[in-house]
Amino acid sequence: MKRYQVLIMLLTIILFLANSCAPKPTKKVPIEFESGQKYFHRVCANCHGVDALGKNTRAPGFIDPEYLPESFSDEEFYQQIIEGSKKMPSQRNKVSDPEIKKIIKYLRYSQKIADLIVEDDDPDNEDEE
């Protein structure tokens, strides 16, 4: 019986430490985006970086023109989180549908305040000499 108590206590400590090791946000966001920021940092920030910046991380940051709605839709974000990819495992067991929607809302807000723009890759728009 004592072994089970010790095992349960160790598992509780491990779970507590695992959840408390998630990176903490450094940016203050309006209250309507706080829950999305909290969910992002709990589920995504270990790989995608604090505040979704992707600095020194193993996965890309989302505060990048490549992930603006014109290039990467909310549905694509949703599917990536649910289904995963070759490089990213599914996060379905870590986050609910309402939480995913709040994460996406937070990411879109963060992109907006970063004043990102989509660059035109069309070479026809370059000045000719």
C-alpha positions as CSV (number, residue, x, y, z in Angstrom):
1,M,0.0,0.0,0.0
2,K,2.8,2.4,0.8
3,R,4.4,1.8,-2.6
4,Y,1.2,2.9,-4.3
5,Q,1.1,6.1,-2.2
6,V,4.7,6.9,-3.1
7,L,4.0,6.1,-6.8
8,I,0.9,8.4,-6.8
9,M,2.9,11.2,-5.1
10,L,5.7,10.9,-7.7
11,L,3.3,10.9,-10.6
12,T,1.6,14.0,-9.2
13,I,4.9,15.8,-8.8
14,I,5.9,14.9,-12.4
15,L,2.6,16.1,-13.8
16,F,2.8,19.3,-11.9
17,L,6.4,20.0,-13.1
18,A,5.5,19.1,-16.7
19,N,2.7,21.6,-16.7
20,S,4.7,24.3,-15.0
21,C,7.6,24.0,-17.4
22,A,5.7,25.6,-20.3
23,P,7.2,28.9,-21.4
24,K,5.4,31.9,-20.0
25,P,4.2,34.8,-22.3
26,T,6.2,38.0,-22.3
27,K,3.5,40.2,-24.0
28,K,0.4,41.6,-22.4
29,V,-2.7,41.1,-24.5
30,P,-6.2,42.5,-24.2
31,I,-8.5,40.4,-22.0
32,E,-10.4,38.8,-25.0
33,F,-7.1,37.2,-26.2
34,E,-5.8,36.1,-22.8
35,S,-7.3,32.6,-22.8
36,G,-6.0,31.9,-26.3
37,Q,-2.5,33.1,-25.1
38,K,-2.8,30.8,-22.1
39,Y,-3.7,27.8,-24.2
40,F,-1.0,28.5,-26.8
41,H,1.7,28.7,-24.1
42,R,0.4,25.5,-22.5
43,V,0.2,23.4,-25.7
44,C,2.3,25.1,-28.5
45,A,5.0,27.3,-27.0
46,N,7.4,24.6,-26.2
47,C,8.0,24.1,-29.9
48,H,6.8,27.3,-31.5
49,G,8.3,29.7,-29.0
50,V,7.2,32.2,-26.5
51,D,4.6,34.6,-27.9
52,A,4.6,32.4,-31.1
53,L,7.9,34.1,-32.2
54,G,9.7,30.8,-32.9
55,K,13.1,32.1,-31.9
56,N,15.6,29.3,-31.2
57,T,12.9,26.7,-31.4
58,R,12.4,23.5,-33.3
59,A,9.3,24.7,-35.0
60,P,8.4,27.9,-36.9
61,G,7.1,31.0,-35.3
62,F,3.6,32.1,-36.4
63,I,4.3,35.9,-36.3
64,D,5.5,35.7,-39.8
65,P,3.9,36.7,-43.2
66,E,3.9,33.0,-44.2
67,Y,1.2,32.4,-41.6
68,L,-1.0,35.4,-42.2
69,P,-4.6,34.6,-43.3
70,E,-3.9,35.3,-46.9
71,S,-1.3,32.5,-46.9
72,F,-2.5,30.2,-44.1
73,S,-6.2,30.1,-43.3
74,D,-7.7,29.5,-39.9
75,E,-9.0,26.2,-41.1
76,E,-5.4,25.2,-42.0
77,F,-4.3,26.1,-38.5
78,Y,-7.1,24.0,-37.1
79,Q,-6.3,21.0,-39.3
80,Q,-2.6,21.2,-38.5
81,I,-3.4,21.2,-34.7
82,I,-5.9,18.3,-35.0
83,E,-4.2,16.1,-37.6
84,G,-0.5,17.0,-37.2
85,S,2.0,16.6,-40.0
86,K,5.2,14.8,-40.8
87,K,7.1,17.2,-38.5
88,M,4.4,17.8,-35.9
89,P,2.3,15.3,-34.0
90,S,-1.4,15.8,-33.6
91,Q,-2.3,17.9,-30.5
92,R,-5.9,16.6,-30.4
93,N,-5.5,15.0,-27.0
94,K,-4.1,18.2,-25.5
95,V,-6.6,20.8,-26.6
96,S,-10.4,21.1,-27.3
97,D,-12.1,22.7,-30.3
98,P,-13.0,25.8,-28.4
99,E,-9.5,26.1,-27.1
100,I,-8.1,25.8,-30.7
101,K,-10.4,28.6,-31.8
102,K,-9.1,30.8,-29.0
103,I,-5.5,29.9,-29.9
104,I,-6.1,30.9,-33.5
105,K,-7.8,34.2,-32.4
106,Y,-4.8,34.9,-30.2
107,L,-2.4,34.2,-33.1
108,R,-4.3,36.4,-35.5
109,Y,-4.3,39.3,-32.9
110,S,-0.5,38.8,-32.4
111,Q,0.1,38.9,-36.1
112,K,-2.0,42.1,-36.5
113,I,-0.2,44.0,-33.8
114,A,3.1,43.0,-35.4
115,D,2.2,44.9,-38.6
116,L,3.2,42.1,-40.8
117,I,2.6,42.3,-44.6
118,V,2.4,39.7,-47.3
119,E,5.2,40.3,-49.8
120,D,4.3,39.9,-53.4
121,D,6.5,37.2,-55.0
122,D,5.4,38.2,-58.5
123,P,8.6,39.2,-60.4
124,D,6.4,41.1,-62.9
125,N,5.9,43.8,-60.3
126,E,9.6,44.6,-60.0
127,D,10.9,47.8,-61.6
128,E,12.4,47.2,-65.0
129,E,15.6,49.0,-66.0
